[in-house]
Amino acid sequence: MKSLFSHVLTTIGILLLINPIADSQVLYVGANYHPHDSNLEQWKKDIALMKAAGFNVVRMGHLAWDSYEPSEGIFNFGWFDTVMTRMNEAGIKVILDIAIRPAPIWLHYKYPSINITDAEGDILYPNHRYMEDIGDPMYQKYALRYTDSLTKRYGNHPALLGFGIDNESGDGRISYSETARQRYIAWLKKKYQTLDRLNKAWATQRWSRKLNQWEEIGFPVSTHFNDAPERMLDFRRFVSDEINQLLFKVIEKVNANAPNALVNTNAWYFSHLKYFDFAPIAYSGKMTRGGEGFYAGNSLINDDGILWASFGIVRIQYESTNPFWCNEFTTMTAVPGSCRKQAYASLMFGNQMVCGWTWQSMHNGEEQYLEGLVDWDGIPNRKYDEYRKIAAEFKKIEQYFPYKPQAEVGLAFSFRVRLSVIHSRTTRRPGRYLF
């Protein structure tokens, strides 16, 4: 039986014969790049290598808020101006992520309410990424101010391809702080209007849980399977609403300062940690380029990873007919040929971009020590050669794209049902909690 790769190449051949050139688009190949880790001399070498490989896109800026605003209100864009200029001179377009998470330490220090309070009431030091209570008003104030400054600075830059709206929204801890509880109470008041309605919806007559005043409301922390499902669902709807509201505010800033810029995100709304309802954003039309990290494993034999990653494109794209951007893509310790195989498979689902994570194996940090196209010594490895081959081949076939799948099966997702599925998985594993 033919492999998936053979089927993909056969389909590509058919497309070359039947798809009209008049509707052609660019296919983007490149890498995620972290210039805040190096210096001007290294930028020159890296950009030269990218150009030699035929790269035409980089994704930058994510996870780096304090590289642009090292202290409150003091913005430092000069170094990044140089990077943007050199990318433009090399003919490389930029997806500039708006790095509203993680927040800088100085912001956590000034406003401790931004810190995560866990389900046991302990305040956690932000020693890892995504440890912000994103519904906190002071966090949002500074995140939007940063968004405003960044988008005004680069909204009309000739290198700009689009702005990334956050990174992996949906990932990170949920905060159970007192300020979050007060916001939750306000959300419930708006939804139910009266305590009688709330008591009826939550069936509080069971287990003697009737509420007589709004201040009696606490967080529904899971203690066992099927615990307080009505309250848990409302709490997760509250969390979802806060995520969506912030993302829409960021998009509004982009549209105001850079009305012609494309808007993209590395969506991970289905993370079990902070799953949220992505449908309002997907159907708003405001996210002009859906995106995900396409991590399909490293096998040339088993296609399960490719099928799962491809399904990820479908459930982030919803019914949009716009091109999709895999703004993170497998490099890792992938076996030879697997990145190329996955790149071709992604095209069949409307993907327009293969942007490897990451350009260079990181000298420090919390992950990804061996995933670069360039190793610690600055020397390109076999994955660089494979991506160079992808770039050359995509250049030959891009005139026949975009390919728009004709769906024969539709899947309807319910936020409520999806939550119950995640809950059933996580609450049965010791040490893992959803609520």
Disulfide bonds with the S-S distance in Angstrom:
none
